[in-house]
């Protein structure tokens, strides 16, 4: 059972993603990037799902920070981009170190497939 950290400033999005994954994984959540980075260092999850546009600390900053922390346990990262130019936003997230970037809104089956694929890798 993997530990997954869901970081999004929208409660509804966090609830949907957490409900989707909670039956097969340990799921923890954070309301913004600052909280998410704290939760990352506290729980060392196997996978992070983070929104790009958030107050306090952005998803891009989360990806960069997580990738800069030297840790013996590798973490996979899925970025969610809801901007009007999500393909450009996804490119930036991938360049920063996200393993996958999905446009928002994303069908739940695509999120589940990405989680399954990354955790199996």
Buried (B, 14 or more C-beta within 10 A) or exposed (E): EBBBBBBBBEEEBBEBBBEBBEEBBBBBBBBBBBBBBEBBEEEBBBBBBBBBBBEEBBBBBBBBBBBEEEEEEEBBBBBBBBBEEBEEBBEBBBEBBBBBBBBBEBEEEEBBEBBEEBBEE
